Amino acid sequence: MARHNLNDLAAFAVIARTRSFTAAAAELGVSPSALSHAMRALEERLGLRLLARTTRSVAPTEAGTALLGRLAPALEQIEAGVAALSDWRDTPAGTVRLTTFHWIASTLLARRLPDFLARHPGITVEVSVDDGLHDIVALGFDAGIRLGESVERDMIAVRIGPALRTVVVATPGYWDAHGRPGHPRDLLGHACINYRNGAGTLMPWEFEQGGRTLRLQVRGPLVCNASGLALAAVRAGCGVGWAMEEDVTEDLAAGRLEQSLDSWSQPYPGAFLYHPSRRQVPPPLRTLIDHFRM
């Protein structure tokens, strides 16, 4: 096969993954117009339309999807072969593509990733932050980071964070004015600050006690998809919050916030880095796993 066909097929796979000529061009280091021209030339040579283009989006056609299904495993093997060359170097090198959600990015990764980058200057880490759950293989990610219960069973999962707790908090003034709940269902009568994740889902408040689990959809004066804004409203006395314990540790210690329903706030599995079940893990990813493993 001609070399330009191989290059164009690899570029097509990146466009199909990113669903964007602009994003694909940035990743490949070319201009969007040059990439668009290359794709039209590829389609003409193959005699098939591979990409459905609109002014706002691009997606593979049925023929493009079929081609991508054949291409992806082969391109993955090529990338793994190139990455394996790191074993011949004194230091690992290459790119690791990660996806995770906002809270992990702003806490665990923000604390620990800079040290990894300083120790391994030959490795580039690309992080895509998205609260939605996606197929990391289909989207071209090497690995994802999610909470334990969100990891698919066919993935290899490595614990990289401690157990977590979500706690119910409010200001002392709010509790004095409205009373403290004796049971999670009492929260249905309170002003609760809600969080809607990036996938558009209104997060239920989850509780557990003595093996019993409870999920509630509460109501209140604010719904947002920014945890910092939600906590600001709670700290201002606007209502009750359901927050990661480590996000409010200082508030609780200083007495700015007080916890309720402690016995219903049980620890649950923390963060796991997960990746497809492969016989050979690319060296840059293996290095990242070894750094973050607990």
C-alpha positions in Angstrom: 0.0 0.0 0.0 1.2 3.5 -0.8 2.7 5.4 2.1 0.3 8.3 1.7 -2.6 5.9 2.1 -1.2 4.6 5.4 -0.8 8.2 6.6 -4.3 9.2 5.6 -5.9 6.1 7.1 -4.1 6.9 10.4 -5.3 10.5 10.2 -8.9 9.2 9.4 -8.8 7.2 12.7 -7.9 10.3 14.7 -10.7 12.3 13.1 -13.2 9.5 13.8 -12.0 9.4 17.4 -12.0 13.2 18.1 -15.1 13.9 15.9 -13.3 17.1 14.9 -11.0 18.2 12.1 -9.6 21.0 14.4 -8.8 18.7 17.3 -7.4 16.0 15.0 -5.3 18.6 13.2 -3.9 19.8 16.5 -3.1 16.3 17.6 -1.4 15.4 14.2 0.4 18.7 13.9 -1.1 19.8 10.6 -3.7 22.4 9.5 -7.4 21.6 9.5 -7.6 22.5 5.8 -4.7 20.2 4.9 -6.4 17.4 6.8 -9.7 18.0 5.2 -8.1 17.9 1.7 -6.3 14.6 2.6 -9.6 13.0 3.7 -11.3 14.1 0.5 -8.5 12.6 -1.5 -8.6 9.4 0.5 -12.4 9.1 -0.1 -11.9 9.7 -3.9 -9.2 7.0 -4.0 -11.4 4.5 -2.2 -14.6 5.5 -4.0 -16.5 5.8 -0.7 -17.6 8.5 1.7 -16.0 7.9 5.0 -16.9 11.0 7.0 -20.3 12.8 7.3 -19.5 16.5 7.6 -21.7 19.4 8.9 -20.8 22.9 9.8 -20.6 21.9 13.4 -19.5 18.3 13.5 -17.9 15.4 11.7 -18.6 11.7 12.2 -17.8 8.4 10.4 -20.4 7.2 7.9 -21.5 3.5 8.0 -18.6 2.7 5.7 -16.3 4.8 7.8 -17.4 3.0 10.9 -16.8 -0.4 9.3 -13.3 0.7 8.2 -12.5 2.1 11.6 -13.4 -1.3 13.2 -10.8 -2.9 11.0 -8.2 -0.2 11.3 -8.3 0.3 15.1 -6.7 -3.0 16.2 -4.0 -2.7 13.6 -3.1 0.9 14.5 -3.1 -0.1 18.2 -0.6 -2.9 17.5 1.6 -0.5 15.6 1.5 2.0 18.4 2.3 -0.7 20.9 5.2 -1.8 18.8 6.6 1.7 18.7 6.0 2.2 22.4 7.8 -1.0 23.2 11.0 0.6 21.9 11.0 2.4 25.2 12.3 -0.8 26.7 15.5 -0.2 24.8 15.9 3.3 26.2 17.4 4.3 29.5 14.2 6.2 30.3 10.6 5.5 29.0 9.2 7.9 26.4 5.9 8.3 24.6 2.4 9.6 25.1 -0.3 8.4 27.5 -3.8 9.4 26.8 -6.1 9.5 29.9 -9.7 10.3 30.6 -11.1 11.1 34.0 -13.8 13.3 35.7 -13.4 16.8 37.1 -13.1 15.9 40.8 -10.2 13.5 40.2 -8.5 15.9 37.8 -8.6 18.7 40.4 -7.6 16.6 43.4 -5.6 13.4 42.9 -4.1 14.3 39.5 -3.4 17.9 40.5 -1.4 16.7 43.5 0.5 13.8 42.0 0.8 14.3 38.2 3.3 17.1 38.4 5.8 14.9 40.2 5.4 12.2 37.6 6.0 14.7 34.8 9.2 16.0 36.5 10.5 12.4 37.0 9.7 11.3 33.4 10.4 14.2 31.0 10.2 11.8 28.0 6.6 11.0 28.7 3.7 13.3 27.5 0.4 12.8 29.3 -2.8 14.0 27.6 -5.8 14.3 30.0 -9.4 14.6 28.8 -11.7 15.7 31.6 -15.3 14.5 31.2 -17.8 13.4 33.8 -19.4 11.0 31.3 -18.5 7.3 31.2 -17.1 6.4 27.8 -15.6 3.4 25.9 -11.9 4.2 26.3 -10.9 1.8 23.6 -13.3 3.2 21.0 -12.2 6.8 21.8 -8.5 6.0 21.6 -7.5 6.4 25.3 -4.8 4.3 26.8 -6.5 4.4 30.3 -9.2 6.0 32.4 -9.5 7.0 36.0 -12.8 6.5 37.7 -14.2 5.4 41.1 -14.1 1.7 41.7 -17.7 1.0 41.2 -17.7 2.7 37.8 -15.0 0.6 36.2 -16.2 -2.0 33.7 -15.4 -5.6 34.6 -13.5 -6.4 31.5 -10.8 -3.8 32.4 -7.6 -4.2 34.4 -8.1 -1.9 37.4 -5.3 -0.6 39.7 -6.1 1.3 42.9 -4.4 4.7 42.9 -6.3 6.4 45.7 -7.6 5.8 49.2 -11.2 5.0 50.1 -13.6 8.0 50.0 -16.6 9.3 51.8 -19.4 11.7 50.8 -20.8 13.6 53.8 -23.9 15.8 54.4 -22.9 19.3 55.6 -24.4 22.7 56.3 -23.5 25.8 58.3 -24.3 25.8 62.1 -26.8 28.6 61.4 -28.7 26.6 58.8 -29.0 23.6 61.1 -30.1 25.8 64.0 -32.8 27.4 61.8 -34.1 24.2 60.0 -33.1 21.3 62.3 -30.9 18.3 61.7 -32.1 15.3 59.7 -32.5 12.1 61.7 -32.8 10.0 58.6 -31.7 10.6 54.9 -35.3 10.9 53.8 -35.6 13.9 56.1 -33.5 15.7 53.5 -36.5 15.8 51.2 -37.8 18.6 53.4 -34.5 20.6 53.3 -33.0 23.1 50.8 -30.3 20.9 49.1 -27.6 22.1 46.8 -27.6 19.8 43.8 -24.8 18.8 41.3 -25.5 17.9 37.7 -22.5 16.1 36.1 -21.1 16.7 32.6 -23.3 13.9 31.2 -26.4 16.0 32.3 -27.3 13.6 35.1 -28.6 15.1 38.3 -26.5 13.2 40.9 -28.6 11.3 43.5 -27.4 11.4 47.1 -26.3 8.0 48.2 -26.3 6.6 51.7 -25.5 3.2 53.3 -26.0 1.9 56.8 -25.9 -1.7 58.0 -26.0 -3.1 54.5 -28.9 -1.0 53.5 -28.4 1.5 50.6 -30.5 4.5 49.8 -30.5 6.8 46.8 -32.4 10.1 47.0 -33.2 12.8 44.5 -33.3 16.0 46.6 -34.4 19.5 45.8 -33.1 23.0 46.6 -32.3 26.5 45.4 -29.3 25.6 43.3 -28.4 23.1 40.6 -24.9 23.4 39.0 -22.1 21.4 37.5 -19.3 23.1 39.4 -18.4 21.6 42.8 -16.7 24.8 43.9 -19.8 26.9 43.3 -22.0 24.3 45.1 -19.7 24.4 48.1 -19.7 28.2 48.1 -23.5 28.2 48.4 -23.4 25.7 51.2 -20.7 27.8 53.1 -23.0 30.8 52.6 -25.8 29.1 54.4 -28.0 28.6 51.3 -28.7 25.0 52.0 -27.4 21.5 52.7 -24.5 20.0 50.7 -23.4 16.5 49.8 -19.7 16.7 49.3 -16.5 14.7 49.3 -15.2 14.6 52.8 -11.7 15.8 51.9 -13.2 18.9 50.2 -14.7 20.1 53.5 -12.2 18.8 56.1 -10.9 22.3 56.9 -14.5 23.7 57.1 -15.4 21.0 59.6 -12.3 21.5 61.7 -12.9 25.3 61.8 -16.6 24.9 62.6 -17.7 26.7 59.5 -19.7 23.6 58.5 -21.1 20.8 60.6 -21.8 17.3 59.5 -25.0 15.3 59.8 -26.1 11.7 59.2 -22.5 10.5 59.9 -23.6 6.9 60.4 -25.1 6.8 56.9 -21.9 8.1 55.3 -19.9 4.9 54.7 -16.5 4.7 52.9 -16.5 3.4 49.3 -13.8 2.4 46.8 -11.6 5.3 45.8 -10.0 6.0 42.4 -8.8 3.3 40.1 -6.8 3.6 36.9 -8.1 1.1 34.4 -7.0 0.0 31.0 -7.9 -2.7 28.5 -6.8 -6.3 29.1 -3.7 -6.5 27.0 -0.7 -8.9 27.2 1.7 -6.0 26.7 1.1 -2.7 28.4 2.8 0.2 26.6 5.9 1.2 28.6 4.8 4.9 29.2 1.5 3.6 30.6 3.2 1.0 32.7 5.5 3.7 34.1 2.5 5.9 35.0 0.7 2.9 36.7 3.8 2.2 38.8 4.0 5.8 39.9 0.4 6.1 40.9 -0.2 2.6 42.3 -1.1 2.3 46.0 
